[in-house]
């Protein structure tokens, strides 16, 4: 919005020329989203407490989590307000990818909100059924995949990290692949959101890395030099990613141990879906497995645990899944688990950026 208001005035005052630069607007979006959360956070927490919209803790989890019962939840609404508001303020609104990513974020946020509402209203940790949730997620992801596939200039080749000469063409199967990436990312972040600040930290790292890759993918000369797929107009997604970084950092202010508020499914599902959609748009789908390695690890731990439990009729690989609960059961304090997962996420972020040159 601000770009359209002020950049045309650069002919009268050269200072307005700064709105032309994606880097300036990305940083501004991050700061704006951060400030929005900081300002609205205390009011939001008080409101959730007054409305008695609190966390419902599963009774089969670690005993230390019982103290979290009743802590305000659905804080993802705060993150969404900051991300969407900041993006609309600083991004170019004539860019189709901006509207697409905002729609994805809002749609997956709606699914999460419905899930959270059922949990809160029923005072139960069981929200929407798995089938219902997956149906809505895959339906939304299918629409995104189809749109991207049919969009002029679409390239169905995959970009494989570290291997610049290997670019398989998926053809129509790319739509299915996009669905798997987006829904997988959404649920992986959701599974990771089990400790104070655990999902927020890796999300900040992932969004920051995709901010860099979005800028590169949207810049013809830099993309050619680094030999990454060029996607015209995708640079504006850097502004969205900046807003995600700022919004999540602001939320971490209140979500750090001991958490004053939880993001709920409305936050985790939307953030994961947004990351998956950005990865699809800028043709860095497989990179998400690296930079989002913590999310992948958490999702795989659940899949392996459930599969092994069924095959062996009751035996387990981990003390408890998702993976972060395994370490809690081993006696690690919650903050130790969270910080160490953050460290792993940061290292994976560096590794993801290294793929730009290690080819």
N, C-alpha and C positions, 0 to 999 in steps of 0.2 A: 504494500500500500504506500509506504513512504517513498519507495523508488518512483512510483508513478506521480506522486505529489511533488517531489523535490528535484529529481534528476532533470526534468525538462527546464528547470530554472538555472541550470549550470551555465547557460549562455549569458545570463545576467550577472551571476555570481559564481565564480569558478569553484568555490568551496563546495557547492552542491554536486560537483563531479564525483565526490567520494561515494555517492550512492550507486555509482556505476559498478563498483568493485564488489565481487562476491565475497572476497575475504573480509572486507569491512562489515558487510551485512551479516555474514556468518557469525563473526565475533559479537556484533551487536545483538543478534538473535539469542546467542547464548547468555549474554549478560541480562537481557530483558527477561528471558524465561526464568533465570535464577532469581531475579528481583521479584517477579510476580509470585513465585512460590514462597519466598521469604515473607512477603507482605500478607499474602492470603493464608499462609499456613496456620498461624495461631487461631485466626477466626474459623478456619475449616475444622480444626481439631476440636475447638469448643462446640461448634455446631454438631459434629458427629457425636460428641459425648452427650449433648442435650437430647439428641434424637435417639440415643442409645443404639447407635449403629456401630457395634463393636465386633471384634474378631471372635469367631467361634473356633476353639481349639479342638483338634481331633484327640480322642481319649486314648488312642493307641500309640501316640508319639512320645518323645522324651518327656519325663516328668517335669523338667525345668520349664517346659513350654506352657504349663498350666497357669503360670503367672501372667501370661499374655492374654488370657481370657478377658474379653471386654475392651481391650485397647481399640481405639477408633480405627476403622478400616475404610476401604474404598478411597484411599488417598490418591489412587490413580487418576481420579477426577481432577485433582489439583495439578498433577503432571500434565494431563491432557489439556487443561485450560491454558497452562503456560506454553506448551508446545504449539498448540493450534493458534493461540493468540499471537505469540511471538512470530511464528512463521507467516501468518497473514500480514503482520506489520512490516516485516523486513524482506520477504521474498517477492519476486516478480509474479504478479497475479495473472500475467498473460502466458504463463508457462504451464503446459498440460501436466507435466510430471509433478508439479507442486500440488495441483488439485487432486491428482491420483493418489499421492502419498497421504494427503490429508484425509481423503475418503477412506483409505485403508485403515489408517489409525483410528478414525472415528468409528468405523464399522466393527473392528475387533474390540474396541473399547465398549461398544454397545453390548456385544456378546458377554464380555467380562462383567459389565454392570448387571445384566440379567442374572448371571451366575451368582454374583455377590448378593443381590437382592434376595434371591431364594434362600441363600445361607442365613442371612440376617433375619429374614421374616420367619423362617422355620426354626431359628436357633439351632442349626445343625451345620456340620462341616460338609454336608452333601448338598451341592447346588444343582445345576442343570445336569441331566444325564449325560454320560460320555458320548452317546450316540447323537443326541440333540446338539451338543456343543460342536462335535466334529462335523456334523452336517452343515451347520451354519458357517463354520470356518472354511470348509472346502468349497462351499458355494461362493463365498466372498473371494477366496483365492482363485477359483476358476474364472470368475469375472475379470479379475486383474490379469491373470495369465492370458486370457483370450484377447483382452484389450491390447496388451503389450505385443502379442504375436501379430495382431492385425494392424498395428500402428505402422505408418510408413517409415521405411528405413530399418525395420526390425532385423536383427541378426540372430539366427537360431544357434550359432556356434557357442560352445562353452569355453570360457577362459579358465585354463587349468594352472593353478599356482605353480611356479618354478619351471613349468614346461611351456615355453612360448610357441613351440611348433605343433603342439597337440591341441587341436580345437575341434572336437567332434560336433557334428551338426545333428541336432535332435529332431528337426522338422516339427511336425504337429505334436510330437511327444513332449515338446518344450512346455506346452500348456500344463500337462500332468506334472512335469518336473517343477514348474513354478508353484503349483499347488502344494507339492510336498515340501518345498523349501519354506514357503510362507507359513503353512500350518505347523510344520515341524519347529520352526523358529519360535512361533507364538507359544506353543505348548512347552518347549524347552525352557524358555524364560519363566513360564508359569511354574514349572516344577522346581526351578532354582529358587523361587521366591519363598523360602521357608525359614530364613533367619534374618535378623535385623540388619538391613543394608546389604544382604548377600547378592540379590539380583541387581540392585541399583549400581553397585560398583562396576561389574562386568558390562553392564549396559552403557555406562559412561564411556568405557574404553572402546567398546564396539562402535558406538556412535561417532566417537572422535576419529577412529580409523576410517570409517566410511565417509566422514566429512572430507578427509584428505583424498580418498579415492573418487568421490563424487566430483570434486573440483578438477582432478586430473582427467576423469572421463569426459567432462564437459569442455575441456580445453584442447582443441585440435592439435596444436603443436606439441604440447607436453605429452599428450596421449600417444602421439606418433613416436616421440623420442623415447618414451618408456615402454613402448610396444604393448600398450593396453588398449582394449576396445574403446573407440571414440563413440560417444552417444550424445549427439547434438542436444543442447538444452538441459542435460542432466546436471550441469554445474550448480543449478539452483537448489538441488537437493542438499548441497552443503549448508545452505541456510537452515533447512529443516533439521539436519543432523546437529548443527550448532544449537538449535533450540532444544533438541533432545538432551544434549550434553548439559546445558544450563538448567533445564527443568529437573533432570535427575539429580544433579548436584544440589540444587535447592531442596529437593525432597529428601536427600540424604541428610541434610541438616536436622530434620525431624525424625528420620527413619534410622539413624545410627543408634547403636545399643546404648541404653535401653530405649527402644523405639517408642515414640509418642503417637505414631500413626503407621499403619500398614498400607501398602499400595493396593492390595486385593487383586482379584482377577481383572478388574477394569484397567489396572495399570499394566500388569505383566503380560496379558494377552495382546494388548494394543502395542506395547513396546516391542515385543517379539515379532508381531506381524509387521510392524513398520520396518524393523531391521531386515526381515526377509524380503519385503517389497523393494527396499532400496537396493539390496544385493541383486535382485532380479533386474531392476531397471538399468543399473550401470554395468551389468554383465560381469559382476564379481560374485557369482552365486557360491562357488566352491570355497571362496575365501572366507565365507561365514563359518565354515567348519573349523577354520584356524582361529580367527579372532574371537569367535564365540565358542571356543573349545570347552570352557567351563559349562556352558549351557548343554553342549553335546554330551559331555561326560555325565551330567546330571540325568539327562534323558535316557542315555544308554544304561545307566545304573538301574533305572526303573524297569526298562525292557528286559534286561538280563535277569534281574531279581524275580520278576513275575514269571518269565519263561522257565527259569531253573526251578522255581517253586512248584510249577505245574508238572514239569517233567519228572522231578524227583519226589513228588508227592509230599511236600512240606519242608524240604531243605532249602537253605538260603546261601547266597554268595556273600552278601553283606549283612551286617548286623541289622541294618534298616536302610531302606531306600526312600527318597533319593539319597545320593551319595553323601551329602553333608550330614545327614543324620547318623550315618555310619561312624563318623569321627566323634560325634557327640556321645554316642553309645560307648565309644572307646575311652571317654573321659576328657576329651578336649573341651575347653570352654568355648562358648558360642563365638566370642570375639576372635579367638585364635583361628577357628574355622573360617570365619568371614575374611579376616585380613589375609590369611594364606591363600584363599581362593582369589582375592583381589590381586595378590602378587602374581599368581599363575596367569590371571587374565591380562595383566600388564605385559608380562613376558610374551604372551601369545600375540598381543597387539603389536609389539615390536617385530615379532616374527612375520606377521601379516604385512607390515610396511616393508620389511626386507624383501618380500617377493617382487617388489617393483624393480629391483636390480638383480636378484638371484634368479636368472632365467636361462 
